[in-house]
Every structure is written in C-alpha cells, then in structure tokens.
Amino acid sequence: MDTHLMIGIAVMMGLIGIAASRDLLRMRRTQLQPVTLRVQRPADRVGHSRGLR
C-alpha cells in the first residue's frame, strides 16, 4: 500500500476515535447530574422539642 494512503487511514481512524470518545464522555456527564429532591417533614407534635429526644 501507498504510504500516504496508510497515513490518511490512520488520521481518519484517529478522528473517528476522538469523536466517539467525546460523545461517550458527554453521555456520561449528563447521566451523573445530581437530582433535586423535595423532602416533606411531618408536622411537629405539641410538647416535643424539635431535634431533641
């Protein structure tokens, strides 16, 4: 095979690898986003101190 052809194929494979790794990293980053949760506390009972037992 021609040397220029081999270099061209290697460059194309490298560009494909870079594009694939960017897409994979972007997908992982979106999956690791923290989720906001709402917590509802029950109403305090009369006669009990909050947080002390």
C-alpha positions, -999 to +999 in steps of 0.1 A: +000+000+000+010+036-005+025+054+025+002+084+020-029+061+020-018+045+053-012+079+069-046+091+057-063+060+071-046+064+104-056+101+106-093+092+098-093+064+124-079+089+150-106+115+142-133+088+144-119+077+178-118+113+191-154+120+180-166+087+196-149+094+229-163+130+230-198+116+226-193+089+253-180+115+277-209+138+270-234+110+276-217+100+309-217+137+321-254+140+315-262+108+334-242+120+365-262+152+370-275+155+407-312+154+411-331+178+434-354+160+459-381+176+480-384+164+515-416+170+534-412+168+572-442+158+593-458+185+614-442+188+649-461+173+677-471+196+705-449+192+736-419+178+719-387+198+712-375+198+677-345+175+672-341+166+709-352+134+725 
